[in-house]
């Protein structure tokens, strides 16, 4: 009675595993990209809603970090028990540059010509693995747009608002 496998059996098994992984890996990556893009669109809708809340309560939009960590306190000194607009778990992670990271995407507020916040960018960490599209949400309308920009990792879209030519079709939450 023999024990274990012989070399040809092990080589055939390794070859089968290799073929399956080469065939299934792109499918798994495409699914992950799609999920990250869906999350980015949902987060942008949440960010816009939170910013509209701050605008209504305080008359101005706020940086993402403030939106994620604070609540507009009541002026009359009454304790407000609401949670921050982006008070989800796990929380957004902020870099020293003020760019937020969550679910394969990066987020950064964008300013208009007058220097005031008007919207937010979302772009993939790595276009090959995280997602392919860059998005913009306009705080006033709450509408999310796919953009023509190909941002990724350190190739940020910048802190300015996009021009009308850079905006593609509006998208909605999935």
URQUI-V238536 format. One record per residue. N is the residue number from 1. SS is DSSP state (2 for helix, 1 for strand, 0 for the rest). PSI is psi as a letter, one per 40 degrees, with the letter a starting at -180 (* if undefined). NEAR is the number of other ideal C-beta (glycine too) atoms within 12 Angstrom. Layout:
N SS PSI NEAR
N SS PSI NEAR
This chain:
1 0 h 3
2 0 i 6
3 0 h 5
4 0 a 8
5 0 i 12
6 0 i 11
7 2 d 10
8 2 d 10
9 2 d 13
10 2 d 13
11 2 d 13
12 2 d 14
13 2 d 15
14 2 d 15
15 2 d 14
16 2 d 14
17 2 d 15
18 2 d 14
19 2 d 13
20 2 d 14
21 2 d 15
22 2 d 14
23 2 d 12
24 2 d 14
25 2 d 17
26 2 d 14
27 2 d 14
28 2 d 16
29 2 d 22
30 2 d 18
31 2 d 16
32 2 d 25
33 2 d 27
34 2 d 22
35 2 d 22
36 2 d 34
37 2 d 32
38 2 d 26
39 2 d 28
40 2 d 43
41 2 d 35
42 2 d 27
43 2 d 38
44 2 d 48
45 2 d 31
46 2 d 32
47 2 d 46
48 2 d 38
49 2 d 26
50 2 d 41
51 2 d 38
52 2 d 29
53 2 d 28
54 2 d 31
55 2 d 23
56 2 d 16
57 2 d 22
58 2 e 20
59 0 e 13
60 0 i 19
61 0 i 36
62 0 i 30
63 0 i 30
64 2 d 44
65 2 d 25
66 2 d 27
67 2 d 41
68 2 d 34
69 2 e 19
70 0 i 23
71 0 h 23
72 0 h 25
73 0 i 17
74 0 h 13
75 0 d 10
76 0 e 7
77 0 e 7
78 0 h 9
79 0 h 9
80 0 h 16
81 0 e 10
82 0 i 17
83 0 i 18
84 0 i 27
85 0 d 34
86 0 f 37
87 0 f 18
88 0 i 19
89 0 h 10
90 0 i 11
91 0 i 21
92 0 i 35
93 1 h 20
94 1 h 23
95 0 i 19
96 0 d 9
97 0 e 17
98 0 e 25
99 0 h 31
100 1 i 35
101 1 h 30
102 1 h 31
103 0 f 30
104 0 e 31
105 1 i 44
106 1 i 40
107 1 h 47
108 1 h 36
109 1 i 43
110 1 i 43
111 1 i 21
112 0 a 19
113 0 d 10
114 0 e 9
115 0 e 13
116 0 i 22
117 1 h 34
118 1 e 27
119 1 a 38
120 1 i 50
121 1 i 44
122 1 h 50
123 1 i 40
124 1 i 37
125 0 d 32
126 0 h 22
127 0 d 24
128 0 d 19
129 0 d 22
130 0 d 31
131 0 i 35
132 0 d 28
133 0 i 34
134 0 h 42
135 1 i 48
136 1 h 44
137 1 h 45
138 1 h 31
139 0 d 36
140 0 d 18
141 0 d 19
142 0 e 26
143 0 h 25
144 1 h 37
145 1 i 35
146 1 i 29
147 1 i 35
148 0 e 19
149 0 i 30
150 0 g 20
151 0 i 34
152 1 i 24
153 0 b 23
154 0 e 14
155 1 g 17
156 0 i 27
157 0 e 36
158 0 i 22
159 0 e 24
160 1 i 23
161 0 i 32
162 0 i 30
163 0 i 17
164 2 d 12
165 2 d 10
166 2 e 23
167 1 h 27
168 1 a 19
169 1 i 14
170 1 i 20
171 1 i 25
172 0 i 17
173 0 i 21
174 0 * 15
